[in-house]
């Protein structure tokens, strides 16, 4: 891992990107403290929202979403108060 200051990063950006493309990690420091990290770009797999929801929620159970007419019937006014 290579650490450079902000001024060097601005003046040598092309060389730093080349180093990152070769697999090196570059840390950019501001006033001696790490502020940013340059790492190789990784292509992410694109997923649709339904696919993401299925992956996060676990197994899909279509019966869990079935509603009957009774479920859809509006409650009586007396039941609300």
N, C-alpha and C positions, 0 to 999 in steps of 0.2 A: 504494500500500500504506500502510495506516495502522497505527501502533504505539500501544498503550495499556498502562498499567501494570495490575497485578493488581486493585488497588482500583477503578480506573475500570471495568475489565471486569466486576467483580461488580455494581457499581451501575448500569451502563449496558448490561447484556447485551441487553436487548430492542432497543435502538437499534443495537447492533453487529450483531446478527443481521439486522436490516433492511438495514443497509449491505451485508452479505455477500449477501443475497438480490438486491440490485441489482448484484452482480458485483464488489464491492470485496473485497479481502483484508485481514484484520485480524490483526496479530501482537500477542499478549499477552506482555508482558515481566514478569519477576520480578527485582527489584533491578537493572533496566537491561539484563538479558540476555533475549533471546527465549526463551520457554518453550513457547508453543503458537501455532498458526495456525488461524484460522477461515477456511474457504473454502466456496464453495457446494457443496451436496450434489449428487452425481451418482448417478442410479439405475444400478445395475450389472445387466448381463444375467445371469440365472440359468442355469447349465448343470448338467447331470447329471454324476455322477462318470465314467460311461463316456465321455461326450463330452470331458471334461477329459483323461482318459487318452489318448484317441485323438489329441487336439490336441497333446499333449506328446510322444507316441511316434512321430509321423510316420504314413506310410501304413500302413493295416491289411492284413496278409497272413494270411488264414485258414489257409493251409497251414502256416504256421510253428507252429501250435498243434496240429496233428494228431499223434496218438500211435498206435502200433501195439500189438498184444498183447505183443510182445517188449519194448517200452519199459515196459510196465506190470508185467512179470514180476519177482518179487522176486529179488534176486541170491542166488546160492548162498552158503552159509556160508563155504566155502573162499575165495571171492572177497573176503570182508570182512576176512580176516586175512592 
